[in-house]
Amino acid sequence: MNRHNRISNGRSDGRFGLSSFNPEMKALEAASKTVQMGMSAYQISGDLAINFPENFPNSIRAELLEYNNRNDLRLHFHAPTDIPLASRHQSMRISGVDRLCEFIQLAIDCGAVSVIFHPGRIAYYKIGSGQVVVASRNIPVVYFERFIDSVERLVKFADGKIDLLLENTYDFSDKLIEVVDRFLALRSTGLVWDIGHMQRSMLVSRKNKVDPMHIADFFSSRYKHIKLAHIHDIDAKKSHLALGSGMLNLAPYLEILSTLNIDMIIEVYSENDLKTSIDYIESLTVSK
């Protein structure tokens, strides 16, 4: 059990952690809350403007690095989800890569161990209907080539100083799996296993009469590449619910995660849900 971990399954060297849940919560406040809640890992989100690189002068970066080292905290930085890595427009894509490099540099300066990003979605605007259609299948090959070019640029920039991790958000098509495997062959890369997202994807797969085990098989066959886990509960309509409040059977996943020795971020968005989730995990581990 880690020195700061209030919750542990007694066998894993991985740490439980929180995700910053308040859009006004500064990174140092999130770090302090992590210690207060008895955990030793935390995640801050680049989707929140308060965590944009321009809001971190060098003095704050140095202070956060010192605080993390002094308290033996592991920081994970979730990159913004709206940066285009597969845009049809070359100048927009390269600008997106450059912006993401700014976040990677911020994470390095603050002593983070990983930067997380999503494979993204391709959206089409239909002028006739005024609708935006999001495609996850039958995507033109050129989009995948642009994506892999973008991540190769990011890996080169990171230069092995920090892990770049790809998180699942929905089912992986065969072509996307091929691209993910090309990504995983690059230096200092890995996967974030978001269990809640996977369970939601499996529900959708059943509804669409697609084999839901396709998603589970993706992770089981890439076990060694999983470097971080996101845990949160789900129901038929929502995710990121407090653990124990939805449909997720967490216990068997904790069994698996205990063998990986990776950090497990409780990805809920209120302090009450975080406390409920911690209590739920403790009830599972104590009852064993």
TORDRENVEX-898497 format. One record per atom (N, C-alpha, C): residue in three letters; x, y, z. Coordinates in steps of 0.05 Angstrom, whole numbers, padded with zeros to 5 digits, always signed. Example, Ala and Ser with C-alpha at 12.3 -4.5 7.8 and 13.67 -1.06 7.14 Angstrom:
BEGIN
Ala+00264-00114+00156;Ala+00246-00090+00156;Ala+00264-00066+00156;Ser+00257-00045+00142;Ser+00273-00021+00143;Ser+00258+00001+00157;
end
This chain:
BEGIN
Met+00017-00024+00000;Met+00000+00000+00000;Met+00017+00025+00000;Asn+00012+00044-00018;Asn+00028+00068-00020;Asn+00024+00085+00005;Arg+00045+00100+00011;Arg+00045+00117+00035;Arg+00021+00136+00036;His+00013+00146+00013;His-00009+00166+00013;His-00036+00153+00006;Asn-00036+00128-00002;Asn-00061+00117-00011;Asn-00079+00109+00012;Arg-00103+00121+00013;Arg-00123+00113+00032;Arg-00137+00088+00023;Ile-00139+00084-00004;Ile-00152+00061-00014;Ile-00132+00043-00030;Ser-00133+00018-00025;Ser-00115+00000-00039;Ser-00126-00028-00038;Asn-00120-00044-00058;Asn-00129-00072-00058;Asn-00108-00090-00044;Gly-00087-00078-00034;Gly-00068-00093-00018;Gly-00047-00107-00034;Arg-00049-00107-00061;Arg-00030-00122-00077;Arg-00017-00105-00099;Ser-00029-00084-00106;Ser-00019-00068-00129;Ser-00001-00045-00120;Asp+00019-00039-00136;Asp+00035-00016-00132;Asp+00024+00008-00146;Gly+00002+00005-00160;Gly-00011+00027-00173;Gly-00025+00045-00153;Arg-00031+00069-00160;Arg-00043+00088-00142;Arg-00071+00096-00151;Phe-00089+00101-00132;Phe-00114+00113-00139;Phe-00111+00143-00139;Gly-00126+00156-00157;Gly-00123+00185-00159;Gly-00149+00198-00167;Leu-00150+00224-00165;Leu-00174+00240-00172;Leu-00168+00255-00198;Ser-00190+00262-00211;Ser-00189+00280-00234;Ser-00200+00307-00225;Ser-00187+00329-00231;Ser-00196+00355-00222;Ser-00225+00359-00232;Phe-00243+00366-00214;Phe-00271+00365-00220;Phe-00284+00393-00221;Asn-00269+00413-00215;Asn-00280+00440-00214;Asn-00266+00458-00234;Pro-00281+00470-00253;Pro-00268+00486-00274;Pro-00253+00510-00263;Glu-00257+00517-00237;Glu-00243+00539-00225;Glu-00220+00530-00207;Met-00215+00503-00206;Met-00195+00492-00189;Met-00168+00493-00203;Lys-00149+00508-00191;Lys-00122+00510-00202;Lys-00107+00484-00196;Ala-00086+00480-00212;Ala-00072+00454-00210;Ala-00060+00449-00182;Leu-00050+00470-00169;Leu-00040+00467-00142;Leu-00062+00460-00122;Glu-00086+00470-00127;Glu-00109+00462-00110;Glu-00116+00433-00114;Ala-00114+00424-00140;Ala-00120+00396-00145;Ala-00099+00378-00132;Ala-00074+00386-00132;Ala-00053+00371-00119;Ala-00058+00370-00089;Ser-00065+00393-00077;Ser-00071+00394-00049;Ser-00095+00376-00041;Lys-00115+00377-00058;Lys-00139+00361-00054;Lys-00132+00331-00055;Thr-00114+00324-00072;Thr-00105+00296-00075;Thr-00094+00286-00048;Val-00076+00302-00037;Val-00064+00295-00011;Val-00086+00294+00011;Gln-00103+00314+00011;Gln-00125+00316+00031;Gln-00143+00291+00030;Met-00148+00281+00005;Met-00166+00258+00002;Met-00151+00231+00006;Gly-00125+00233+00013;Gly-00111+00208+00019;Gly-00102+00192-00006;Met-00098+00206-00028;Met-00090+00193-00052;Met-00063+00204-00061;Ser-00051+00191-00081;Ser-00024+00199-00089;Ser-00021+00201-00119;Ala-00043+00204-00134;Ala-00042+00209-00163;Ala-00065+00228-00169;Tyr-00061+00244-00190;Tyr-00083+00262-00198;Tyr-00081+00269-00227;Gln-00103+00278-00238;Gln-00104+00285-00267;Gln-00116+00313-00269;Ile-00104+00330-00286;Ile-00116+00355-00292;Ile-00123+00356-00322;Ser-00144+00371-00328;Ser-00155+00371-00355;Ser-00149+00396-00371;Gly-00138+00392-00395;Gly-00133+00414-00413;Gly-00158+00424-00426;Asp-00181+00411-00422;Asp-00206+00422-00432;Asp-00215+00446-00416;Leu-00205+00449-00392;Leu-00212+00471-00375;Leu-00193+00494-00380;Ala-00203+00518-00385;Ala-00186+00541-00393;Ala-00166+00548-00371;Ile-00173+00542-00346;Ile-00155+00548-00324;Ile-00129+00532-00326;Asn-00129+00511-00342;Asn-00106+00494-00345;Asn-00092+00498-00372;Phe-00098+00519-00386;Phe-00084+00526-00411;Phe-00055+00534-00405;Pro-00036+00527-00422;Pro-00008+00533-00416;Pro-00002+00562-00410;Glu-00017+00581-00423;Glu-00012+00609-00418;Glu-00019+00618-00390;Asn-00034+00601-00375;Asn-00041+00607-00348;Asn-00022+00595-00328;Phe+00000+00584-00338;Phe+00021+00572-00321;Phe+00047+00586-00325;Pro+00052+00609-00312;Pro+00079+00621-00314;Pro+00100+00602-00303;Asn+00125+00608-00309;Asn+00147+00590-00300;Asn+00147+00586-00270;Ser+00140+00607-00255;Ser+00140+00604-00226;Ser+00120+00584-00216;Ile+00096+00583-00229;Ile+00076+00563-00221;Ile+00084+00535-00229;Arg+00096+00533-00253;Arg+00106+00506-00262;Arg+00126+00495-00242;Ala+00145+00512-00234;Ala+00165+00504-00215;Ala+00153+00497-00188;Glu+00134+00512-00179;Glu+00121+00507-00153;Glu+00106+00481-00154;Leu+00092+00475-00176;Leu+00077+00450-00178;Leu+00096+00426-00179;Leu+00117+00429-00194;Leu+00137+00408-00195;Leu+00148+00402-00167;Glu+00155+00422-00152;Glu+00166+00419-00125;Glu+00145+00406-00107;Tyr+00120+00414-00109;Tyr+00099+00403-00092;Tyr+00095+00373-00098;Asn+00094+00366-00124;Asn+00091+00338-00131;Asn+00114+00321-00121;Asn+00138+00331-00124;Asn+00162+00316-00114;Asn+00161+00313-00084;Arg+00155+00335-00070;Arg+00155+00334-00041;Arg+00134+00316-00029;Asn+00111+00314-00043;Asn+00089+00297-00033;Asn+00087+00270-00047;Asp+00107+00264-00064;Asp+00107+00238-00079;Asp+00081+00234-00094;Leu+00073+00255-00109;Leu+00049+00254-00125;Leu+00056+00248-00154;Arg+00038+00233-00167;Arg+00041+00228-00196;Arg+00019+00243-00210;Leu+00028+00261-00228;Leu+00009+00278-00243;Leu+00006+00267-00272;His-00020+00266-00280;His-00027+00259-00308;His-00042+00283-00320;Phe-00035+00290-00344;Phe-00047+00313-00357;Phe-00064+00304-00380;His-00090+00310-00379;His-00108+00303-00400;His-00109+00326-00420;Ala-00100+00321-00445;Ala-00100+00342-00465;Ala-00128+00349-00473;Pro-00131+00373-00485;Pro-00158+00381-00494;Pro-00169+00362-00516;Thr-00195+00359-00516;Thr-00207+00341-00535;Thr-00215+00354-00561;Asp-00210+00380-00564;Asp-00219+00394-00588;Asp-00196+00402-00606;Ile-00173+00390-00602;Ile-00150+00397-00619;Ile-00150+00378-00643;Pro-00150+00388-00668;Pro-00152+00371-00692;Pro-00126+00358-00699;Leu-00125+00332-00697;Leu-00101+00317-00705;Leu-00104+00302-00731;Ala-00129+00304-00743;Ala-00133+00290-00769;Ala-00149+00308-00788;Ser-00146+00334-00784;Ser-00161+00353-00800;Ser-00154+00351-00830;Arg-00174+00356-00847;Arg-00169+00357-00876;Arg-00152+00380-00884;His-00151+00400-00866;His-00137+00425-00873;His-00109+00424-00860;Gln-00088+00422-00876;Gln-00061+00418-00866;Gln-00053+00440-00846;Ser-00058+00465-00852;Ser-00050+00486-00834;Ser-00064+00485-00807;Met-00089+00477-00807;Met-00104+00473-00782;Met-00092+00450-00766;Arg-00086+00428-00780;Arg-00075+00405-00766;Arg-00048+00411-00753;Ile-00031+00423-00768;Ile-00004+00429-00757;Ile-00006+00449-00734;Ser-00025+00468-00736;Ser-00029+00487-00714;Ser-00039+00472-00689;Gly-00056+00452-00694;Gly-00066+00435-00672;Gly-00043+00420-00659;Val-00025+00409-00675;Val-00001+00395-00665;Val+00016+00414-00648;Asp+00020+00437-00659;Asp+00037+00457-00644;Asp+00024+00464-00618;Arg-00002+00467-00617;Arg-00016+00474-00592;Arg-00014+00451-00573;Leu-00017+00427-00582;Leu-00014+00404-00564;Leu+00014+00401-00554;Cys+00034+00409-00569;Cys+00062+00409-00560;Cys+00065+00429-00536;Glu+00050+00451-00537;Glu+00051+00469-00514;Glu+00041+00456-00489;Phe+00019+00439-00491;Phe+00009+00425-00468;Phe+00029+00404-00459;Ile+00042+00390-00478;Ile+00062+00370-00470;Ile+00085+00383-00455;Gln+00094+00406-00465;Gln+00116+00420-00451;Gln+00107+00429-00423;Leu+00082+00438-00420;Leu+00072+00445-00394;Leu+00072+00421-00375;Ala+00063+00398-00385;Ala+00063+00374-00369;Ala+00091+00366-00360;Ile+00110+00368-00379;Ile+00138+00361-00372;Ile+00148+00380-00350;Asp+00143+00405-00354;Asp+00153+00425-00335;Asp+00142+00421-00307;Cys+00117+00411-00305;Cys+00104+00407-00279;Cys+00110+00379-00267;Gly+00126+00363-00282;Gly+00133+00337-00271;Gly+00113+00315-00276;Ala+00094+00319-00295;Ala+00074+00299-00301;Ala+00088+00274-00313;Val+00075+00251-00309;Val+00086+00226-00320;Val+00073+00219-00346;Ser+00050+00231-00353;Ser+00037+00224-00379;Ser+00019+00247-00388;Val+00015+00247-00415;Val-00004+00265-00427;Val-00024+00246-00442;Ile-00049+00250-00438;Ile-00071+00233-00449;Ile-00085+00247-00471;Phe-00091+00233-00492;Phe-00108+00245-00513;Phe-00126+00223-00525;His-00147+00232-00539;His-00166+00214-00551;His-00159+00211-00581;Pro-00167+00188-00593;Pro-00163+00186-00622;Pro-00180+00206-00638;Gly-00200+00217-00625;Gly-00216+00238-00639;Gly-00238+00226-00656;Arg-00255+00244-00665;Arg-00277+00236-00683;Arg-00276+00255-00707;Ile-00287+00245-00729;Ile-00289+00261-00753;Ile-00318+00271-00755;Ala-00322+00297-00757;Ala-00348+00309-00758;Ala-00353+00322-00785;Tyr-00377+00318-00796;Tyr-00385+00329-00821;Tyr-00409+00347-00817;Tyr-00408+00371-00828;Tyr-00431+00389-00827;Tyr-00447+00386-00852;Lys-00473+00380-00848;Lys-00491+00376-00871;Lys-00507+00402-00874;Ile-00501+00416-00896;Ile-00513+00443-00900;Ile-00544+00441-00902;Gly-00553+00420-00917;Gly-00582+00418-00922;Gly-00598+00414-00896;Ser-00588+00398-00878;Ser-00603+00392-00853;Ser-00594+00409-00830;Gly-00571+00422-00833;Gly-00560+00438-00811;Gly-00550+00421-00788;Gln-00544+00396-00793;Gln-00535+00378-00772;Gln-00506+00372-00774;Val-00493+00366-00752;Val-00466+00357-00751;Val-00467+00327-00746;Val-00455+00312-00764;Val-00455+00282-00762;Val-00428+00273-00754;Val-00426+00258-00733;Val-00401+00247-00724;Val-00397+00219-00734;Ala-00375+00214-00748;Ala-00370+00187-00759;Ala-00348+00173-00743;Ser-00353+00148-00737;Ser-00333+00132-00724;Ser-00325+00107-00741;Arg-00339+00103-00762;Arg-00333+00081-00781;Arg-00334+00091-00810;Asn-00323+00075-00828;Asn-00322+00083-00856;Asn-00309+00110-00861;Ile-00288+00115-00845;Ile-00273+00140-00847;Ile-00253+00137-00869;Pro-00250+00157-00888;Pro-00230+00155-00909;Pro-00202+00150-00897;Val-00186+00134-00911;Val-00160+00126-00902;Val-00142+00150-00897;Val-00145+00171-00913;Val-00128+00195-00911;Val-00129+00207-00883;Tyr-00152+00205-00869;Tyr-00154+00215-00842;Tyr-00136+00200-00823;Phe-00134+00174-00826;Phe-00117+00159-00809;Phe-00087+00165-00814;Glu-00080+00170-00839;Glu-00053+00177-00845;Glu-00045+00204-00833;Arg-00064+00222-00834;Arg-00059+00249-00822;Arg-00056+00246-00791;Phe-00073+00229-00780;Phe-00071+00225-00751;Phe-00044+00213-00743;Ile-00035+00193-00756;Ile-00010+00180-00749;Ile+00013+00199-00753;Asp+00012+00216-00774;Asp+00032+00236-00778;Asp+00033+00256-00755;Ser+00009+00264-00745;Ser+00008+00282-00722;Ser+00020+00270-00697;Val+00013+00245-00691;Val+00024+00233-00666;Val+00054+00228-00669;Glu+00063+00222-00692;Glu+00092+00219-00696;Glu+00107+00245-00689;Arg+00095+00268-00697;Arg+00106+00294-00691;Arg+00106+00299-00660;Leu+00084+00290-00647;Leu+00082+00294-00618;Leu+00103+00277-00604;Val+00106+00252-00612;Val+00125+00235-00600;Val+00153+00246-00603;Lys+00159+00256-00626;Lys+00186+00268-00631;Lys+00190+00292-00613;Phe+00169+00309-00609;Phe+00172+00332-00591;Phe+00176+00323-00562;Ala+00160+00303-00553;Ala+00162+00294-00526;Ala+00190+00282-00520;Asp+00202+00270-00539;Asp+00230+00260-00538;Asp+00235+00242-00514;Gly+00215+00225-00507;Gly+00219+00206-00486;Gly+00218+00217-00458;Lys+00211+00243-00455;Lys+00211+00256-00429;Lys+00185+00251-00414;Ile+00164+00242-00428;Ile+00138+00237-00417;Ile+00123+00217-00434;Asp+00106+00201-00422;Asp+00090+00182-00438;Asp+00067+00196-00451;Leu+00062+00188-00476;Leu+00038+00197-00490;Leu+00018+00174-00492;Leu-00005+00178-00481;Leu-00024+00156-00478;Leu-00050+00161-00493;Leu-00060+00141-00507;Leu-00084+00143-00523;Leu-00107+00130-00507;Glu-00129+00144-00505;Glu-00152+00135-00489;Glu-00175+00126-00507;Asn-00188+00104-00500;Asn-00211+00095-00515;Asn-00236+00112-00509;Thr-00252+00117-00529;Thr-00277+00131-00525;Thr-00301+00116-00537;Tyr-00296+00099-00556;Tyr-00317+00083-00569;Tyr-00304+00059-00582;Asp-00319+00043-00596;Asp-00308+00019-00609;Asp-00286+00027-00629;Phe-00266+00009-00632;Phe-00245+00013-00651;Phe-00251-00002-00676;Ser-00252+00012-00699;Ser-00255-00002-00724;Ser-00228-00016-00731;Asp-00229-00034-00750;Asp-00204-00049-00757;Asp-00182-00030-00766;Lys-00190-00010-00781;Lys-00170+00009-00791;Lys-00158+00026-00768;Leu-00175+00034-00750;Leu-00166+00049-00727;Leu-00147+00033-00710;Ile-00154+00007-00706;Ile-00136-00011-00691;Ile-00109-00012-00704;Glu-00108-00013-00730;Glu-00082-00014-00744;Glu-00066+00012-00739;Val-00080+00034-00738;Val-00066+00060-00732;Val-00057+00061-00703;Val-00074+00051-00685;Val-00066+00050-00657;Val-00041+00033-00653;Asp-00040+00011-00666;Asp-00016-00006-00664;Asp+00009+00007-00675;Arg+00006+00023-00696;Arg+00028+00039-00706;Arg+00037+00059-00685;Phe+00018+00071-00671;Phe+00024+00090-00650;Phe+00039+00076-00627;Leu+00029+00052-00619;Leu+00041+00038-00597;Leu+00069+00028-00603;Ala+00077+00027-00628;Ala+00104+00020-00635;Ala+00124+00043-00632;Leu+00113+00067-00627;Leu+00130+00090-00623;Leu+00141+00092-00595;Arg+00161+00108-00591;Arg+00174+00111-00565;Arg+00156+00123-00544;Ser+00157+00113-00519;Ser+00143+00124-00496;Ser+00113+00129-00501;Thr+00100+00109-00512;Thr+00071+00111-00517;Thr+00057+00089-00501;Gly+00030+00091-00499;Gly+00015+00071-00485;Gly-00015+00076-00487;Leu-00030+00061-00472;Leu-00059+00063-00473;Leu-00070+00071-00445;Val-00092+00087-00446;Val-00108+00091-00423;Val-00133+00073-00426;Trp-00137+00056-00407;Trp-00161+00038-00407;Trp-00183+00052-00391;Asp-00202+00064-00405;Asp-00225+00076-00392;Asp-00247+00055-00391;Ile-00251+00045-00367;Ile-00269+00022-00364;Ile-00298+00031-00368;Gly-00305+00055-00359;Gly-00332+00065-00363;Gly-00338+00068-00392;His-00320+00080-00407;His-00324+00084-00436;His-00326+00056-00450;Met-00310+00037-00441;Met-00311+00011-00454;Met-00339-00002-00449;Gln-00349+00000-00425;Gln-00375-00011-00419;Gln-00397+00002-00435;Arg-00396+00029-00438;Arg-00416+00043-00454;Arg-00414+00034-00483;Ser-00390+00030-00493;Ser-00386+00021-00521;Ser-00397-00006-00525;Met-00394-00023-00504;Met-00405-00050-00506;Met-00435-00050-00507;Leu-00448-00032-00491;Leu-00477-00029-00492;Leu-00486-00021-00519;Val-00473-00001-00531;Val-00480+00008-00558;Val-00476-00013-00578;Ser-00455-00029-00575;Ser-00449-00051-00594;Ser-00472-00071-00594;Arg-00481-00078-00570;Arg-00503-00097-00568;Arg-00528-00086-00581;Lys-00533-00060-00577;Lys-00557-00047-00589;Lys-00555-00048-00619;Asn-00531-00044-00630;Asn-00527-00044-00659;Asn-00521-00072-00670;Lys-00524-00092-00653;Lys-00520-00120-00661;Lys-00491-00125-00671;Val-00472-00112-00657;Val-00444-00117-00662;Val-00432-00132-00639;Asp-00413-00150-00643;Asp-00401-00165-00622;Asp-00388-00147-00602;Pro-00398-00145-00577;Pro-00387-00126-00557;Pro-00359-00135-00548;Met-00353-00161-00550;Met-00327-00171-00541;Met-00304-00161-00558;His-00310-00150-00581;His-00290-00138-00598;His-00274-00117-00582;Ile-00288-00101-00566;Ile-00275-00080-00551;Ile-00258-00092-00528;Ala-00269-00111-00514;Ala-00254-00124-00492;Ala-00229-00138-00503;Asp-00232-00151-00526;Asp-00209-00164-00538;Asp-00187-00145-00546;Phe-00194-00121-00553;Phe-00174-00101-00561;Phe-00155-00097-00537;Phe-00165-00094-00513;Phe-00148-00088-00490;Phe-00134-00114-00480;Ser-00148-00136-00481;Ser-00135-00160-00471;Ser-00111-00168-00488;Ser-00112-00162-00513;Ser-00090-00169-00531;Ser-00067-00148-00531;Arg-00072-00125-00517;Arg-00052-00104-00515;Arg-00047-00097-00485;Tyr-00049-00117-00469;Tyr-00047-00115-00440;Tyr-00022-00100-00432;Lys+00001-00106-00444;Lys+00026-00095-00436;Lys+00029-00065-00442;His+00011-00055-00459;His+00012-00027-00466;His-00005-00009-00449;Ile-00021-00020-00431;Ile-00039-00004-00414;Ile-00022+00008-00391;Lys-00022+00035-00390;Lys-00006+00049-00371;Lys-00022+00066-00351;Leu-00048+00068-00355;Leu-00065+00084-00338;Leu-00093+00074-00341;Ala-00109+00076-00319;Ala-00138+00068-00321;Ala-00155+00092-00311;His-00178+00095-00324;His-00199+00113-00315;His-00222+00096-00305;Ile-00232+00101-00282;Ile-00254+00086-00271;Ile-00277+00105-00263;His-00301+00098-00272;His-00325+00113-00266;His-00348+00095-00273;Asp-00371+00101-00261;Asp-00395+00084-00265;Asp-00411+00095-00289;Ile-00429+00078-00298;Ile-00446+00085-00321;Ile-00475+00075-00317;Asp-00493+00087-00332;Asp-00519+00075-00334;Asp-00526+00075-00364;Ala-00551+00071-00371;Ala-00558+00069-00399;Ala-00555+00095-00414;Lys-00553+00117-00400;Lys-00552+00143-00413;Lys-00527+00160-00407;Lys-00514+00155-00384;Lys-00493+00172-00375;Lys-00468+00156-00367;Ser-00446+00170-00367;Ser-00421+00159-00356;Ser-00410+00179-00336;His-00387+00172-00324;His-00374+00189-00304;His-00392+00193-00279;Leu-00407+00172-00273;Leu-00423+00172-00248;Leu-00406+00161-00225;Ala-00415+00167-00201;Ala-00401+00157-00177;Ala-00400+00127-00178;Leu-00378+00116-00170;Leu-00375+00086-00170;Leu-00395+00075-00150;Gly-00408+00053-00159;Gly-00428+00040-00142;Gly-00456+00050-00146;Ser-00459+00071-00164;Ser-00485+00083-00168;Ser-00498+00074-00195;Gly-00484+00058-00210;Gly-00494+00051-00237;Gly-00492+00021-00243;Met-00486+00015-00268;Met-00487-00013-00277;Met-00460-00027-00277;Leu-00438-00013-00271;Leu-00412-00024-00273;Leu-00406-00043-00250;Asn-00397-00067-00257;Asn-00387-00085-00236;Asn-00357-00082-00234;Leu-00349-00065-00215;Leu-00321-00057-00214;Leu-00302-00078-00203;Ala-00312-00096-00186;Ala-00294-00114-00172;Ala-00276-00130-00190;Pro-00286-00143-00212;Pro-00268-00159-00229;Pro-00247-00141-00243;Tyr-00254-00116-00249;Tyr-00234-00098-00261;Tyr-00212-00092-00241;Leu-00219-00088-00216;Leu-00198-00083-00196;Leu-00179-00106-00194;Glu-00190-00130-00197;Glu-00173-00154-00197;Glu-00152-00153-00220;Ile-00162-00145-00243;Ile-00144-00143-00267;Ile-00124-00121-00263;Leu-00134-00097-00254;Leu-00116-00074-00252;Leu-00095-00078-00231;Ser-00101-00095-00211;Ser-00081-00100-00190;Ser-00056-00113-00200;Thr-00058-00127-00223;Thr-00035-00140-00235;Thr-00019-00121-00253;Leu-00030-00098-00259;Leu-00016-00080-00278;Leu+00002-00059-00265;Asn-00003-00054-00239;Asn+00013-00035-00224;Asn+00012-00007-00238;Ile-00012+00002-00245;Ile-00015+00028-00258;Ile-00033+00045-00241;Asp-00032+00071-00246;Asp-00049+00090-00232;Asp-00078+00087-00242;Met-00097+00091-00223;Met-00125+00089-00230;Met-00139+00115-00222;Ile-00147+00130-00242;Ile-00159+00156-00237;Ile-00189+00153-00235;Ile-00200+00162-00213;Ile-00229+00161-00209;Ile-00240+00186-00223;Glu-00252+00182-00247;Glu-00259+00204-00264;Glu-00288+00212-00260;Val-00294+00226-00238;Val-00320+00237-00232;Val-00317+00267-00228;Tyr-00340+00281-00229;Tyr-00338+00310-00231;Tyr-00350+00326-00208;Ser-00350+00314-00184;Ser-00358+00329-00161;Ser-00344+00316-00137;Glu-00340+00332-00116;Glu-00326+00322-00092;Glu-00344+00301-00079;Asn-00370+00304-00079;Asn-00388+00285-00067;Asn-00386+00258-00081;Asp-00385+00259-00108;Asp-00383+00234-00124;Asp-00355+00221-00119;Leu-00335+00237-00115;Leu-00308+00226-00109;Leu-00308+00212-00082;Lys-00320+00225-00062;Lys-00321+00212-00036;Lys-00338+00186-00036;Thr-00360+00187-00050;Thr-00377+00163-00053;Thr-00361+00141-00067;Ser-00346+00148-00087;Ser-00330+00128-00102;Ser-00308+00116-00085;Ile-00295+00133-00069;Ile-00274+00123-00051;Ile-00286+00103-00031;Asp-00308+00111-00019;Asp-00321+00093+00000;Asp-00329+00067-00013;Tyr-00338+00068-00038;Tyr-00346+00043-00052;Tyr-00322+00025-00057;Ile-00300+00037-00065;Ile-00276+00021-00070;Ile-00267+00008-00044;Glu-00267+00024-00022;Glu-00259+00013+00004;Glu-00278-00010+00012;Ser-00303-00008+00006;Ser-00322-00030+00013;Ser-00315-00055-00002;Leu-00306-00052-00027;Leu-00299-00076-00042;Leu-00273-00089-00032;Thr-00253-00072-00026;Thr-00227-00082-00018;Thr-00227-00094+00010;Val-00243-00081+00028;Val-00245-00091+00056;Val-00260-00117+00057;Ser-00280-00121+00039;Ser-00296-00145+00040;Ser-00282-00169+00030;Lys-00259-00166+00017;Lys-00245-00188+00005;Lys-00231-00205+00026;
end
